[in-house]
Amino acid sequence: MIPRLRPDLGWPELLAAFALPRPDDLARFETAFAREMGQREAIAFPYGRTGLLLLLRALGLQGREIICPAYTCVVVPHAIVLSGNVPVFVDSRAGDFNMDLDLAEEAITGKTGAIIATSLFGYPVDLDRLEALRRRHPDLLIIQDCAHSFAAEWQGRPVQQGGTAAIFGLNISKLLTSVFGGMVTTDDPALAARLRELRDREVRAPGAAKSLRRLLYLLAVYPAFLPPVYGLINRLERSGWLNRFVRYYDEGKIEMPGDYLEGMTGVEARVGLAQLGKYRRLVERRQQAAAVYDRLLAKLPGLQLPPLVPGATYSHYVVVAGERSPWLAALLARGIQLGWLIEYCIPEMAAYRDCRYLSRAHLAEAWARRTINLPLWGGAALAERVAGALLAAAGREPAGQS
Ligand SMILES: *Cc1c(COP(=O)(O)O)cnc(C)c1O
């Protein structure tokens, strides 16, 4: 079974996890992360959502409207609500999957405090439009959600530098992982100091039990992605049994994990540090895989391909199908698991149904049902194999074999 995702974990991460703890593990990860992202400050959190929640508070936002995509990870509006603010949802634009910034501008009212500009799936958000929008609304704060786009570039400019601050998610499914964890970066030293102070007050030091849990989780990840084990996991997942353990949201609830205010562990910081060194190489491999899909699948009927964008980091390569399930089934029969990543449109969820939502074409609703993501972790070679299977499933011979 070829899994839809696979974290790039090897010996360096394992050795780092078991290395002798140092009191400055967290600080070293923060410093290295800030340097890699070209930002003055990085502040580590147990989750990306914890970082966002405390960032909104450090920015002094209370009872304000925060504009965010309708098509993004649901933990984003959760953090907005739990910070004492109100999310306002904006639909995506056609083309890449990012929020429509013209609609976002229409969503601005006297109560708007910030806009969460998200480079979804690694497609860089349009920094020029964002800059123009900020010139027209000078009080508007811009938060870059870089959970999918560490160091993605809009025409040569890194997106994380295009706002007041940027948030990152570091769980096992992200481009770069510290097991769990999140990071906030900023070039504003005063904001960084406020956020650090808030973190040190609100987030307690991780206990030994949490460090052990994280270590065990990491150890479980290594064999989990080996073929026979992963096949079993996939069967459990499809049977619905695994959902009890891995489901990260509940339609009707706005909640955080139990340990969201227990700090990032040293284990996680050391693993993250080990990952940082290979980040650029990981992204290059994904870009090569995306280019292969773009070339080989161009003539495949029934699947709409995403654009090939320079500067995108391709956290996911997402195609849009008329109907998703026949493709998933056909590829599964060929031993390949495809993913469906964001299978909801947030304003359709029970917890957010009453929120303001600006949309013209209702793309988020369509994508929630019709997007499929293809594996990227294995670079060009794996992409060729997956593309071959898709072509075969559609009754087309892969190029070069006919
Ligand atoms: C993963 C993710 C986050 C942060 O997630 P955490 O699980 O809280 O670390 C934020 N935004 C997007 C778009 C994400 O995919």
The ligand as a Tripos MOL2 file, in Angstrom:
@<TRIPOS>MOLECULE
LIG
   15    15     1     0     0
SMALL
NO_CHARGES

@<TRIPOS>ATOM
      1 C1         -2.3860   22.2730   10.3510 C.3       1 LIG1
      2 C2         -2.9040   23.6200   10.1110 C.ar      1 LIG1
      3 C3         -2.8540   24.6220   11.0970 C.ar      1 LIG1
      4 C4         -2.3350   24.4120   12.5070 C.3       1 LIG1
      5 O1         -2.6450   23.1760   12.9880 O.3       1 LIG1
      6 P1         -2.2700   22.5880   14.4340 P.3       1 LIG1
      7 O2         -2.7620   21.1860   14.3010 O.co2     1 LIG1
      8 O3         -2.9810   23.3750   15.4360 O.co2     1 LIG1
      9 O4         -0.7790   22.6390   14.5900 O.co2     1 LIG1
     10 C5         -3.2980   25.8890   10.7540 C.ar      1 LIG1
     11 N1         -3.7630   26.1570    9.5150 N.ar      1 LIG1
     12 C6         -3.8230   25.2350    8.5290 C.ar      1 LIG1
     13 C7         -4.3220   25.6180    7.1710 C.3       1 LIG1
     14 C8         -3.4050   23.9210    8.8000 C.ar      1 LIG1
     15 O5         -3.4750   22.9940    7.8330 O.3       1 LIG1
@<TRIPOS>BOND
     1     1     2 1
     2     2     3 ar
     3     2    14 ar
     4     3     4 1
     5     3    10 ar
     6     4     5 1
     7     5     6 1
     8     6     7 2
     9     6     8 1
    10     6     9 1
    11    10    11 ar
    12    11    12 ar
    13    12    13 1
    14    12    14 ar
    15    14    15 1
@<TRIPOS>SUBSTRUCTURE
     1 LIG1         1 GROUP 0 **** ****
